[in-house]
């Protein structure tokens, strides 16, 4: 049967998100998550729809991709087709042919789940390894430690504090209050929480957003940051624990996060908050 590449319209995004929810599993952690699309929603519904790609066969969604920027495609597949050769070869053809509207020419990257045949075929086609990423997972069966600082859920009244911490932590101006409201207006935010941590003086020092994929499935921390003026005081661990507790309240079975392996302090923070580090992941990169 023929495999089709699709750019879902705004009304079809729900289908892609629904299959991503179904694919989340504690036995197959840290893949493209509904929360990744939820976080992208800060750019608005139209932009989010334009950034999603699906591959279908006989009406069934087999793979979902998110163009997380112009040069990075983040992929996940249904678990039972991860080694499907016809799907993998079609996906490789699509991502390596700019005219098909997935990735442009030049230097680009593809993130795929471990063991996915599409990654191996890209390697055979001359794509190299990109910088390593560290996936981390924490089981949520047991209680979560108290963060030790005041942490509040950031609704519309605290959006400014949430976005200000993010801009300071990541050094970029793009996450404005308007972007927060666009994200919060998206359908995926119903299963998410924004959290802000405060020091004893009441200053916002750290923040995160966490995303549930439904009860009994892994939840995602994306993103998490501490204001640079307040690092080194344990606030990263505190806001991580608050995020983990929020995911547990939302019914998540585990909490997952992925960060650059080179960000040693970030990895250490997650480990200190009870996360287990999994083997590093390597994206595929085609040189320009």
Secondary structure, DSSP 8 states (H G I E B T S, - for coil): --EEEE---GGGHHHHHHHHHHH-BTTB-SS--HHHHHHHGGG-HHHHHHHEEEEEETTEEEEEEEE-STTEEEEEE-GGGTT-HHHHHHHHHHHT-GGGSSS-SSSEEEE--TT-HHHHHHHHTT-EEEEEEEEEEEE-SS-----SSEEEE--GGGHHHHHHHHHHHHT-S---HHHHHHHHHSGGGGGEEEEEEE-TT--EEEEEEEE--STTSEEEEEEEEE-GGGTTSSHHHHHHHHHHHHHHHTT-SEEEEEEETT-HHHHHHHHHTT-EE---EEEEEE--
